[in-house]
Amino acid sequence: MKNPDNISNIQKEGKQTNVGLKPDLPKHLFWDQRYDEIDWVGDYRSIIARVIERGNESDWQEMLSFYGHANIVNALLHEIKYLPDFAIEDACNYFNLRKEDLLCYTRKQSRKEHWI
């Protein structure tokens, strides 16, 4: 984890439910996982990436409410290694970021594409 101090803020900003600490995100976003076994704090990078890539506006609001603006921006800038181009554009527009500052974009630029 790049910034363990930032992620501890998730527990402060997050919602406590009778099942534990978890956001109210739809199960269909996580069709490939056992929804009730997701570690919402520990797996924050993949969850944020999934919501940015596949979520709607209310999912984004729930993500912001649970993880907090600063934690999401930090994950985008320094921790999330892959997002498709459309998700990079959406995230940059929403959070007012430059794509050149995102780790997933700089990694993509440094990789050579296949010639076919």
Buried (B, 14 or more C-beta within 10 A) or exposed (E): EEEEEBBEBBEEBBEEEEEEBBBEBBEEBBEEBEEEEBEBBEEBBBBBBBBBBBBEEEBBEBBBBBBBEEBBBBBBBBBBEEBEEEBBEBBBEBBEBEBEEBBBBEEBEEEEEEEE
